[in-house]
Amino acid sequence: MSTEEDLVNHLDVVNKVVGEYLKGSDATKISKELAIPRQKVVGYLNEWKAMAADNAAIRARAKEALV
């Protein structure tokens, strides 16, 4: 697998985790629903929060998801 494919797969997982988070699920529930270790879920959420803090487009999409 290429590094580009790895990145796409990684961002896909992050997107799934964040989608559940924005629906109101906590890390434990997300972990169970997506069959991902809780520690990784927390890491993905922290990664997303760091990206979102520096990106107005991501913040706007998050706000849209909450509506």
C-alpha positions as CSV (number, residue, x, y, z in Angstrom):
1,M,0.0,0.0,0.0
2,S,1.3,3.4,-0.9
3,T,1.7,6.3,1.6
4,E,-1.0,8.1,-0.3
5,E,-3.4,5.2,0.2
6,D,-2.4,5.1,3.9
7,L,-3.2,8.8,4.2
8,V,-6.6,8.4,2.5
9,N,-7.5,5.4,4.8
10,H,-6.3,7.3,7.9
11,L,-8.4,10.4,7.0
12,D,-11.4,8.2,6.2
13,V,-11.2,6.7,9.7
14,V,-10.8,10.2,11.3
15,N,-13.8,11.4,9.3
16,K,-15.9,8.5,10.6
17,V,-14.8,9.1,14.2
18,V,-15.5,12.9,13.9
19,G,-18.9,12.3,12.3
20,E,-20.0,10.2,15.3
21,Y,-18.4,12.8,17.7
22,L,-20.4,15.6,16.1
23,K,-23.6,13.5,16.5
24,G,-23.0,13.6,20.3
25,S,-21.2,10.3,20.9
26,D,-18.4,10.1,23.4
27,A,-15.1,8.3,22.7
28,T,-16.2,5.1,24.5
29,K,-19.4,4.9,22.4
30,I,-17.5,5.6,19.2
31,S,-14.9,3.0,20.0
32,K,-17.6,0.4,20.4
33,E,-19.6,1.4,17.3
34,L,-16.6,1.5,15.0
35,A,-14.6,-1.3,16.7
36,I,-11.6,0.9,17.2
37,P,-9.6,1.0,20.4
38,R,-10.7,3.9,22.6
39,Q,-7.2,5.2,22.9
40,K,-7.0,5.6,19.1
41,V,-10.4,7.3,19.0
42,V,-9.2,9.9,21.5
43,G,-6.1,10.3,19.3
44,Y,-8.1,10.8,16.2
45,L,-10.3,13.4,17.9
46,N,-7.3,15.3,19.2
47,E,-5.8,15.2,15.7
48,W,-9.1,16.6,14.2
49,K,-9.4,19.3,16.9
50,A,-5.8,20.4,16.1
51,M,-6.6,20.5,12.4
52,A,-9.9,22.3,13.0
53,A,-8.4,24.9,15.2
54,D,-6.2,26.1,12.2
55,N,-8.9,25.8,9.5
56,A,-11.9,27.9,9.1
57,A,-13.4,25.6,6.5
58,I,-13.4,22.7,8.9
59,R,-15.0,24.7,11.6
60,A,-17.7,25.8,9.2
61,R,-18.4,22.2,8.2
62,A,-18.6,21.2,11.8
63,K,-21.1,23.9,12.5
64,E,-23.2,22.7,9.5
65,A,-23.1,19.2,10.9
66,L,-24.6,20.4,14.1
67,V,-27.6,22.0,12.4
